[in-house]
C-alpha cells in the first residue's frame, strides 16, 4: 500500500488535505441520503457530477447494509461504487450512518433495532408532558440508541473498524476515499437529555474529573458561546472545597437545559471517539463528524422561523451535538476525530465558518445550500477561512446546465493550485460575496432596505483594498469572488493581486502617509492554463484599461449580464474568464499640494 495515504498537514495558517502526496482542494457535493446505496443508480449520475466540476462526492455507507447479520460483513455494493467513482477520476468521502443519523438510529441493522434489552433506547419527555422537569413526568421511547450502555458502541465500533480495514485493502493504493464522516448530525431530538434510568443515574453521579479539570485549566481558551453556559460552574470552582458537597451535573453546572446539553455532549463525544478509534486503528485517514447547528433566528442569513432550522433549545436541534456551545468538549473528548464540521443552511455562513476554525481546527463544510445563494458563499470559506472544501447537499438531483455550482466549481477547479498556495500564506487572501439587492420601495412611504452585502475593506502589502459591487450604470447585481495577494511572501516587490470572480470591483489606497495619489499601474485579464509541470499558470489575454477601470479608478470584475440602466453606451463588459491580475502604484509628490 502507498505510504502517502490521505492525511492532513499543518501549515503556517491552518491545515490542508494531502491526497497522493499533493495538497487537494475539495470541490465536494453530497448526494441525497440513499443515492449511493445503488451502484446502478450512481451509474446514471457519475458523468453529470464530473461535468459539474465536482471532484469529491459525499455519500452514505449504512451499517444495516454492510452487516445485515451480526458478524457477517458484505461490502460488494460499496466496492462497485468505489470502482465506478475511480473510473470517473472522482474521490469519495464516505458518510458512516451507524448508530446515529440526524439525531436518530434508523440506519442500524434490524438485529440492533429489535433487541431493546441488549441495545436499550433513550427515553424522553412525552409530548403531553409540557415543560415539567419533575420525577413523575411521562416518558416515551425515542428512536435512538442509548449512549449510557456499552453494547451499541462496541458493535458500532467493530463495524466501523471492519469498514476502514476493508477500505485499506481495496483502496489503500488508490486514495479514491479521502475522508470518512463518523455518524451524522449526532445528538438527541425531542428532549434536552436522555431521561432513562441509566442516564438519570449517570446524571446524579459526580461529573468526570477529566471534564472538570479541562474546563478549569483551559477556561481562557474556551469558545465564548460555551463560557456563557458556565456561570454556575465558575462560581462552583471558586467556592471553598468544603462547600462542594456534591459534584453532580446540576450541582456543578446548575439546573437547566444548558447542563443537559453539556451532559449529553460529553457522553456523545466519548461514544463517537470509541467508534473513530476503531477505524483509525485499521486505516488512519482523516475522520470527522458533522453538526446540525442550533439556529437562533437572530444571526441567520434568512427570515425562516427558528423552529424550521432546529430552534434555539437543545432538543429542537440534536442536544449534545457539536454546536459552538459545546464544541470545546467535542474537540477535547473525541481526539480521534480530526475536526468537527458545521452543516450550514440557515445560520450566518461567515460567522459559522469563523466558529468552526476554533482552536485552529481545519474547516470543512459537508452540507450547505445548493442554490446561487449557497454558491456565492463558498468563496468566503475558501478565501477567508482556508476551508478544506465545501459540499452542497442533494447535488445529484440537479442538472448540469443552470446549476450555479457548475460555474463556481469550474472556476475554483481551474484556480485550485493558486488558491491552495494562498491558503498556506498568512493574510494572503480574502473571500467575499454580494447578494441580490432588495427591491426598491414600492411607495414613497416605504424605506429602502439596506444593502445586505456592504463593501469589505482589507489591508494587503501596504494598500487598503475596498471590495464593492461592480457598478457603472443601472442596478448592480450579485457577485462573489476572492482577492489574493500574489507575492505576499516577497515584501520587497511591489504588490500584485489576483482577482477571481464576478460582480465586484477593487479600489486601492496606499497606506503610506506620504502618498498623494494611488492608481492602477497594470490590469490584465488572465486565463488559467496548465503548465509543463501540471500546475496552474496564468496566461495574459488582454490588457484592460479605460472603461474596464473607470478610467484608472477601479479594477472591475463585472457580472455576466451588466445592467446599463437604459444608458445607450455599453461601458461595462460582461464577465469572461473571471480572472485578472492588477498592480496598483502610489506617488509621493514633494512639496505642498
KOLLO-372859 format. One line per field, with one value per residue (C-alpha): y, x, z; residue number from 1. Coordinates in steps of 0.5 Angstrom, whole numbers. Layout:
v = Y / ...
u = X / ...
w = Z / ...
k = NUM / ...
//
This chain:
v = 0 / 7 / 11 / 17 / 16 / 22 / 26 / 33 / 37 / 43 / 50 / 57 / 59 / 52 / 45 / 42 / 36 / 32 / 27 / 22 / 27 / 34 / 39 / 38 / 43 / 39 / 41 / 37 / 35 / 31 / 26 / 25 / 20 / 14 / 15 / 11 / 5 / 3 / 3 / 2 / 9 / 12 / 10 / 15 / 20 / 20 / 24 / 29 / 30 / 31 / 36 / 40 / 40 / 37 / 33 / 29 / 26 / 25 / 19 / 14 / 7 / 5 / 0 / -4 / -5 / -8 / -12 / -15 / -21 / -20 / -21 / -22 / -16 / -15 / -10 / -12 / -6 / -1 / -4 / -3 / 5 / 6 / 3 / 7 / 13 / 12 / 10 / 17 / 20 / 22 / 22 / 20 / 22 / 16 / 18 / 13 / 12 / 8 / 9 / 16 / 20 / 26 / 25 / 18 / 11 / 9 / 6 / 1 / -6 / -10 / -14 / -8 / -5 / -10 / -12 / -7 / -11 / -11 / -4 / 0 / 6 / 13 / 16 / 23 / 27 / 25 / 30 / 32 / 33 / 40 / 44 / 40 / 37 / 33 / 26 / 24 / 26 / 22 / 19 / 16 / 11 / 15 / 12 / 13 / 8 / 10 / 12 / 10 / 3 / -1 / -6 / -1 / 3 / -4 / -6 / 0 / 1 / -6 / -5 / 2 / -2 / -7 / -2 / 2 / -5 / -6 / 1 / 0 / -7 / -4 / 3 / 4 / 4 / 9 / 14 / 14 / 15 / 21 / 22 / 19 / 22 / 19 / 18 / 24 / 30 / 27 / 29 / 28 / 30 / 32 / 33 / 36 / 30 / 22 / 21 / 13 / 10 / 9 / 16 / 19 / 15 / 18 / 25 / 24 / 22 / 26 / 30 / 26 / 29 / 30 / 35 / 39 / 40 / 41 / 47 / 50 / 49 / 52 / 57 / 62 / 59 / 56 / 59 / 65 / 61 / 56 / 61 / 64 / 57 / 56 / 62 / 57 / 53 / 59 / 60 / 53 / 52 / 59 / 56 / 53 / 46 / 44 / 47 / 43 / 37 / 35 / 34 / 32 / 35 / 40 / 42 / 44 / 47 / 49 / 47 / 48 / 45 / 48 / 43 / 37 / 39 / 39 / 32 / 30 / 33 / 30 / 23 / 23 / 25 / 19 / 15 / 17 / 17 / 10 / 9 / 13 / 10 / 3 / 6 / 10 / 3 / 0 / 6 / 13 / 17 / 24 / 23 / 28 / 29 / 34 / 38 / 40 / 47 / 51 / 56 / 62 / 66 / 72 / 71 / 67 / 69 / 68 / 70 / 63 / 62 / 59 / 52 / 51 / 51 / 47 / 52 / 55 / 50 / 43 / 38 / 42 / 41 / 35 / 36 / 34 / 35 / 39 / 46 / 52 / 52 / 45 / 45 / 45 / 39 / 35 / 37 / 35 / 29 / 26 / 26 / 21 / 26 / 31 / 36 / 38 / 40 / 45 / 44 / 51 / 52 / 58 / 61 / 66 / 63 / 67 / 67 / 59 / 59 / 63 / 59 / 52 / 55 / 55 / 52 / 53 / 46 / 46 / 48 / 43 / 44 / 38 / 40 / 47 / 50 / 48 / 55 / 61 / 64 / 58 / 58 / 65 / 64 / 58 / 64 / 66 / 59 / 58 / 65 / 68 / 61 / 57 / 51 / 44 / 44 / 45 / 41 / 43 / 38 / 34 / 35 / 29 / 32 / 38 / 38 / 41 / 47 / 52 / 49 / 55 / 50 / 48 / 55 / 56 / 50 / 50 / 57 / 54 / 48 / 52 / 56 / 51 / 51 / 58 / 58 / 53 / 57 / 63 / 59 / 57 / 64 / 68 / 74 / 73 / 72 / 75 / 71 / 75 / 75 / 80 / 78 / 81 / 88 / 89 / 91 / 99 / 102 / 101 / 107 / 114 / 112 / 106 / 106 / 103 / 97 / 97 / 93 / 86 / 86 / 92 / 94 / 90 / 93 / 89 / 91 / 88 / 90 / 97 / 98 / 99 / 95 / 96 / 91 / 93 / 92 / 93 / 99 / 104 / 105 / 101 / 97 / 92 / 85 / 80 / 78 / 73 / 72 / 72 / 77 / 74 / 78 / 74 / 76 / 77 / 73 / 78 / 84 / 88 / 87 / 92 / 88 / 85 / 82 / 76 / 78 / 72 / 72 / 77 / 82 / 86 / 92 / 93 / 100 / 101 / 106 / 107 / 107 / 111 / 117 / 121 / 118 / 124 / 119 / 112 / 109 / 102 / 101 / 95 / 91 / 84 / 80 / 73 / 65 / 59 / 54 / 48 / 49 / 44 / 41 / 40 / 47 / 52 / 58 / 65 / 67 / 74 / 75 / 83 / 89 / 92 / 100 / 105 / 103 / 97 / 101 / 107 / 111 / 108 / 109 / 101 / 94 / 92 / 85 / 85 / 80 / 76 / 81 / 88 / 93 / 99 / 103 / 105 / 108 / 108 / 106 / 99 / 101 / 95 / 89 / 82 / 77 / 73 / 69 / 72 / 72 / 78 / 81 / 88 / 92 / 99 / 104 / 110 / 117 / 121 / 128 / 133 / 140 / 142 / 141
u = 0 / 2 / 5 / 2 / -5 / -10 / -8 / -8 / -2 / -1 / 2 / 3 / -4 / -9 / -8 / -9 / -11 / -6 / -8 / -3 / 2 / 0 / -5 / -12 / -18 / -25 / -30 / -35 / -42 / -47 / -52 / -59 / -59 / -60 / -57 / -50 / -54 / -55 / -49 / -54 / -57 / -50 / -48 / -53 / -50 / -43 / -41 / -46 / -42 / -36 / -39 / -41 / -33 / -34 / -28 / -31 / -37 / -40 / -45 / -47 / -45 / -50 / -49 / -55 / -53 / -46 / -47 / -55 / -53 / -48 / -41 / -42 / -40 / -42 / -38 / -40 / -44 / -39 / -34 / -37 / -39 / -31 / -29 / -34 / -32 / -25 / -26 / -29 / -23 / -27 / -26 / -30 / -32 / -36 / -41 / -42 / -49 / -48 / -51 / -54 / -56 / -60 / -61 / -64 / -62 / -66 / -60 / -58 / -59 / -65 / -61 / -60 / -67 / -71 / -66 / -68 / -65 / -58 / -59 / -63 / -66 / -66 / -73 / -75 / -81 / -87 / -91 / -96 / -91 / -91 / -85 / -85 / -78 / -81 / -79 / -86 / -86 / -89 / -84 / -83 / -78 / -74 / -72 / -65 / -60 / -58 / -50 / -50 / -50 / -44 / -46 / -48 / -42 / -38 / -42 / -42 / -34 / -33 / -37 / -33 / -27 / -28 / -30 / -24 / -20 / -23 / -22 / -15 / -15 / -19 / -17 / -10 / -6 / -11 / -14 / -21 / -24 / -20 / -24 / -30 / -35 / -37 / -44 / -49 / -51 / -51 / -55 / -62 / -68 / -74 / -71 / -65 / -63 / -64 / -68 / -68 / -66 / -59 / -58 / -61 / -56 / -50 / -53 / -53 / -46 / -40 / -38 / -32 / -25 / -23 / -28 / -28 / -20 / -21 / -26 / -22 / -15 / -17 / -22 / -19 / -18 / -26 / -31 / -34 / -41 / -39 / -37 / -44 / -46 / -41 / -43 / -45 / -39 / -34 / -38 / -37 / -30 / -29 / -33 / -29 / -28 / -32 / -38 / -37 / -42 / -44 / -41 / -47 / -48 / -53 / -49 / -43 / -47 / -53 / -60 / -63 / -62 / -55 / -53 / -57 / -53 / -46 / -48 / -50 / -44 / -39 / -42 / -44 / -36 / -34 / -38 / -36 / -29 / -29 / -32 / -27 / -21 / -23 / -23 / -16 / -13 / -14 / -13 / -11 / -15 / -18 / -24 / -29 / -37 / -42 / -46 / -54 / -53 / -57 / -61 / -63 / -66 / -63 / -56 / -58 / -58 / -65 / -72 / -74 / -78 / -73 / -76 / -75 / -68 / -68 / -70 / -65 / -66 / -63 / -68 / -70 / -64 / -60 / -58 / -51 / -48 / -42 / -45 / -41 / -44 / -40 / -35 / -29 / -32 / -32 / -25 / -22 / -26 / -26 / -19 / -19 / -24 / -19 / -24 / -32 / -36 / -42 / -47 / -49 / -56 / -60 / -54 / -50 / -45 / -39 / -40 / -41 / -34 / -31 / -34 / -31 / -24 / -24 / -17 / -15 / -18 / -19 / -26 / -30 / -37 / -40 / -47 / -50 / -55 / -54 / -57 / -54 / -54 / -50 / -45 / -43 / -42 / -36 / -32 / -31 / -30 / -24 / -21 / -22 / -22 / -18 / -23 / -21 / -27 / -35 / -41 / -48 / -53 / -57 / -53 / -55 / -62 / -59 / -58 / -51 / -54 / -57 / -53 / -49 / -44 / -42 / -39 / -37 / -33 / -31 / -27 / -25 / -22 / -18 / -15 / -14 / -7 / -6 / -12 / -8 / -2 / -5 / -8 / -1 / 1 / -2 / -6 / -6 / -13 / -20 / -26 / -33 / -40 / -45 / -53 / -58 / -60 / -67 / -72 / -73 / -79 / -86 / -89 / -86 / -87 / -83 / -76 / -71 / -68 / -60 / -55 / -55 / -48 / -44 / -37 / -31 / -24 / -18 / -10 / -5 / 2 / 2 / -5 / -12 / -17 / -24 / -28 / -35 / -41 / -39 / -43 / -43 / -50 / -56 / -57 / -51 / -53 / -50 / -43 / -37 / -30 / -23 / -17 / -10 / -4 / 0 / 7 / 6 / 12 / 16 / 15 / 21 / 17 / 11 / 5 / 1 / -6 / -10 / -18 / -22 / -30 / -35 / -40 / -35 / -29 / -23 / -21 / -14 / -11 / -4 / -3 / 4 / 3 / 7 / 3 / -1 / -4 / -6 / -7 / -7 / -1 / -3 / -9 / -9 / -15 / -12 / -13 / -11 / -8 / -4 / 4 / 9 / 9 / 2 / 1 / -4 / 0 / -4 / -3 / -5 / -11 / -12 / -9 / -15 / -16 / -21 / -28 / -25 / -22 / -27 / -21 / -16 / -20 / -22 / -20 / -27 / -29 / -36 / -42 / -45 / -50 / -49 / -55 / -53 / -59 / -62 / -56 / -54 / -47 / -45 / -39 / -39 / -36 / -39 / -35 / -31 / -25 / -27 / -19 / -15 / -8 / -8 / -2 / -3 / 2 / 3 / 6 / 10 / 10 / 14 / 12 / 5 / -1
w = 0 / -2 / 4 / 2 / 5 / 5 / 11 / 14 / 14 / 18 / 16 / 18 / 17 / 18 / 15 / 8 / 6 / 2 / -3 / -6 / -4 / -6 / -3 / -5 / -5 / -4 / -9 / -6 / -7 / -2 / -5 / -3 / 3 / -1 / -7 / -6 / -4 / -11 / -16 / -22 / -20 / -19 / -26 / -28 / -24 / -24 / -31 / -29 / -23 / -27 / -32 / -26 / -24 / -17 / -15 / -9 / -8 / -1 / 0 / 5 / 8 / 12 / 18 / 16 / 9 / 11 / 17 / 16 / 20 / 26 / 25 / 17 / 13 / 6 / 2 / -5 / -7 / -4 / -7 / -14 / -12 / -11 / -17 / -21 / -18 / -19 / -26 / -27 / -23 / -17 / -10 / -4 / 3 / 6 / 11 / 16 / 18 / 24 / 31 / 29 / 23 / 24 / 32 / 31 / 30 / 24 / 20 / 25 / 23 / 25 / 30 / 34 / 32 / 35 / 41 / 46 / 52 / 49 / 46 / 50 / 48 / 50 / 54 / 53 / 56 / 52 / 48 / 53 / 59 / 58 / 61 / 67 / 70 / 76 / 77 / 75 / 68 / 63 / 59 / 52 / 48 / 43 / 36 / 38 / 42 / 49 / 50 / 57 / 55 / 52 / 47 / 42 / 42 / 42 / 36 / 32 / 33 / 31 / 24 / 23 / 24 / 19 / 14 / 15 / 15 / 8 / 5 / 7 / 3 / -3 / -4 / 0 / -6 / -10 / -5 / -8 / -1 / 2 / 9 / 13 / 17 / 23 / 24 / 22 / 26 / 33 / 38 / 42 / 39 / 43 / 49 / 52 / 55 / 56 / 62 / 62 / 69 / 67 / 64 / 71 / 75 / 71 / 71 / 79 / 80 / 80 / 74 / 71 / 74 / 67 / 64 / 71 / 70 / 63 / 64 / 70 / 67 / 60 / 61 / 58 / 51 / 51 / 46 / 48 / 47 / 52 / 57 / 57 / 60 / 65 / 70 / 75 / 74 / 75 / 82 / 84 / 83 / 87 / 93 / 99 / 98 / 104 / 101 / 95 / 98 / 91 / 84 / 81 / 74 / 77 / 83 / 78 / 72 / 75 / 73 / 66 / 59 / 58 / 64 / 60 / 54 / 57 / 60 / 53 / 49 / 54 / 53 / 46 / 44 / 48 / 44 / 38 / 40 / 41 / 34 / 31 / 35 / 32 / 25 / 26 / 28 / 22 / 17 / 19 / 14 / 16 / 20 / 22 / 25 / 22 / 26 / 26 / 28 / 33 / 29 / 34 / 28 / 30 / 27 / 21 / 13 / 12 / 15 / 17 / 23 / 28 / 29 / 22 / 23 / 29 / 34 / 40 / 45 / 46 / 43 / 38 / 35 / 37 / 44 / 45 / 38 / 37 / 37 / 39 / 46 / 47 / 41 / 46 / 49 / 43 / 41 / 47 / 49 / 42 / 40 / 34 / 30 / 26 / 26 / 28 / 22 / 21 / 16 / 14 / 12 / 15 / 20 / 18 / 14 / 15 / 23 / 23 / 19 / 24 / 30 / 27 / 26 / 34 / 36 / 29 / 27 / 20 / 17 / 12 / 10 / 9 / 8 / 5 / 1 / -7 / -10 / -12 / -5 / -3 / -9 / -7 / 0 / -1 / -4 / 4 / 6 / 1 / 1 / 8 / 13 / 9 / 8 / 6 / 2 / 1 / -1 / -3 / -1 / -6 / -12 / -16 / -17 / -20 / -28 / -30 / -34 / -30 / -23 / -20 / -18 / -25 / -26 / -19 / -18 / -25 / -23 / -17 / -20 / -25 / -20 / -14 / -14 / -14 / -8 / -4 / -5 / -2 / 4 / 6 / 7 / 13 / 11 / 3 / 1 / 2 / 0 / -1 / -4 / -5 / -5 / -9 / -7 / -4 / -9 / -9 / -5 / -8 / -5 / -2 / 5 / 5 / 6 / 2 / 6 / 7 / 2 / 5 / 3 / 4 / 2 / 5 / 7 / 8 / 8 / 4 / 3 / 5 / 1 / 3 / -1 / -2 / -5 / -7 / -12 / -19 / -22 / -27 / -29 / -28 / -22 / -19 / -19 / -14 / -14 / -11 / -11 / -8 / -8 / -7 / -5 / -10 / -8 / 0 / 1 / -3 / 1 / -3 / -9 / -11 / -9 / -14 / -13 / -17 / -17 / -18 / -19 / -22 / -20 / -16 / -16 / -12 / -10 / -8 / -3 / -1 / 7 / 6 / 10 / 4 / -1 / -5 / -11 / -12 / -18 / -23 / -26 / -30 / -30 / -34 / -36 / -35 / -37 / -32 / -36 / -34 / -35 / -36 / -29 / -29 / -24 / -26 / -29 / -31 / -39 / -40 / -45 / -45 / -42 / -39 / -38 / -40 / -39 / -35 / -30 / -30 / -33 / -28 / -21 / -20 / -22 / -25 / -25 / -28 / -28 / -33 / -35 / -33 / -33 / -37 / -34 / -40 / -42 / -49 / -49 / -46 / -42 / -38 / -41 / -39 / -35 / -39 / -35 / -29 / -27 / -27 / -24 / -22 / -20 / -16 / -15 / -11 / -12 / -7 / -9 / -6 / -3 / -2 / -6
k = 1 / 2 / 3 / 4 / 5 / 6 / 7 / 8 / 9 / 10 / 11 / 12 / 13 / 14 / 15 / 16 / 17 / 18 / 19 / 20 / 21 / 22 / 23 / 24 / 25 / 26 / 27 / 28 / 29 / 30 / 31 / 32 / 33 / 34 / 35 / 36 / 37 / 38 / 39 / 40 / 41 / 42 / 43 / 44 / 45 / 46 / 47 / 48 / 49 / 50 / 51 / 52 / 53 / 54 / 55 / 56 / 57 / 58 / 59 / 60 / 61 / 62 / 63 / 64 / 65 / 66 / 67 / 68 / 69 / 70 / 71 / 72 / 73 / 74 / 75 / 76 / 77 / 78 / 79 / 80 / 81 / 82 / 83 / 84 / 85 / 86 / 87 / 88 / 89 / 90 / 91 / 92 / 93 / 94 / 95 / 96 / 97 / 98 / 99 / 100 / 101 / 102 / 103 / 104 / 105 / 106 / 107 / 108 / 109 / 110 / 111 / 112 / 113 / 114 / 115 / 116 / 117 / 118 / 119 / 120 / 121 / 122 / 123 / 124 / 125 / 126 / 127 / 128 / 129 / 130 / 131 / 132 / 133 / 134 / 135 / 136 / 137 / 138 / 139 / 140 / 141 / 142 / 143 / 144 / 145 / 146 / 147 / 148 / 149 / 150 / 151 / 152 / 153 / 154 / 155 / 156 / 157 / 158 / 159 / 160 / 161 / 162 / 163 / 164 / 165 / 166 / 167 / 168 / 169 / 170 / 171 / 172 / 173 / 174 / 175 / 176 / 177 / 178 / 179 / 180 / 181 / 182 / 183 / 184 / 185 / 186 / 187 / 188 / 189 / 190 / 191 / 192 / 193 / 194 / 195 / 196 / 197 / 198 / 199 / 200 / 201 / 202 / 203 / 204 / 205 / 206 / 207 / 208 / 209 / 210 / 211 / 212 / 213 / 214 / 215 / 216 / 217 / 218 / 219 / 220 / 221 / 222 / 223 / 224 / 225 / 226 / 227 / 228 / 229 / 230 / 231 / 232 / 233 / 234 / 235 / 236 / 237 / 238 / 239 / 240 / 241 / 242 / 243 / 244 / 245 / 246 / 247 / 248 / 249 / 250 / 251 / 252 / 253 / 254 / 255 / 256 / 257 / 258 / 259 / 260 / 261 / 262 / 263 / 264 / 265 / 266 / 267 / 268 / 269 / 270 / 271 / 272 / 273 / 274 / 275 / 276 / 277 / 278 / 279 / 280 / 281 / 282 / 283 / 284 / 285 / 286 / 287 / 288 / 289 / 290 / 291 / 292 / 293 / 294 / 295 / 296 / 297 / 298 / 299 / 300 / 301 / 302 / 303 / 304 / 305 / 306 / 307 / 308 / 309 / 310 / 311 / 312 / 313 / 314 / 315 / 316 / 317 / 318 / 319 / 320 / 321 / 322 / 323 / 324 / 325 / 326 / 327 / 328 / 329 / 330 / 331 / 332 / 333 / 334 / 335 / 336 / 337 / 338 / 339 / 340 / 341 / 342 / 343 / 344 / 345 / 346 / 347 / 348 / 349 / 350 / 351 / 352 / 353 / 354 / 355 / 356 / 357 / 358 / 359 / 360 / 361 / 362 / 363 / 364 / 365 / 366 / 367 / 368 / 369 / 370 / 371 / 372 / 373 / 374 / 375 / 376 / 377 / 378 / 379 / 380 / 381 / 382 / 383 / 384 / 385 / 386 / 387 / 388 / 389 / 390 / 391 / 392 / 393 / 394 / 395 / 396 / 397 / 398 / 399 / 400 / 401 / 402 / 403 / 404 / 405 / 406 / 407 / 408 / 409 / 410 / 411 / 412 / 413 / 414 / 415 / 416 / 417 / 418 / 419 / 420 / 421 / 422 / 423 / 424 / 425 / 426 / 427 / 428 / 429 / 430 / 431 / 432 / 433 / 434 / 435 / 436 / 437 / 438 / 439 / 440 / 441 / 442 / 443 / 444 / 445 / 446 / 447 / 448 / 449 / 450 / 451 / 452 / 453 / 454 / 455 / 456 / 457 / 458 / 459 / 460 / 461 / 462 / 463 / 464 / 465 / 466 / 467 / 468 / 469 / 470 / 471 / 472 / 473 / 474 / 475 / 476 / 477 / 478 / 479 / 480 / 481 / 482 / 483 / 484 / 485 / 486 / 487 / 488 / 489 / 490 / 491 / 492 / 493 / 494 / 495 / 496 / 497 / 498 / 499 / 500 / 501 / 502 / 503 / 504 / 505 / 506 / 507 / 508 / 509 / 510 / 511 / 512 / 513 / 514 / 515 / 516 / 517 / 518 / 519 / 520 / 521 / 522 / 523 / 524 / 525 / 526 / 527 / 528 / 529 / 530 / 531 / 532 / 533 / 534 / 535 / 536 / 537 / 538 / 539 / 540 / 541 / 542 / 543 / 544 / 545 / 546 / 547 / 548 / 549 / 550 / 551 / 552 / 553 / 554 / 555 / 556 / 557 / 558 / 559 / 560 / 561 / 562 / 563 / 564 / 565 / 566 / 567 / 568 / 569 / 570 / 571 / 572 / 573 / 574 / 575 / 576 / 577 / 578 / 579 / 580 / 581 / 582 / 583 / 584 / 585 / 586 / 587 / 588 / 589 / 590 / 591 / 592 / 593
//
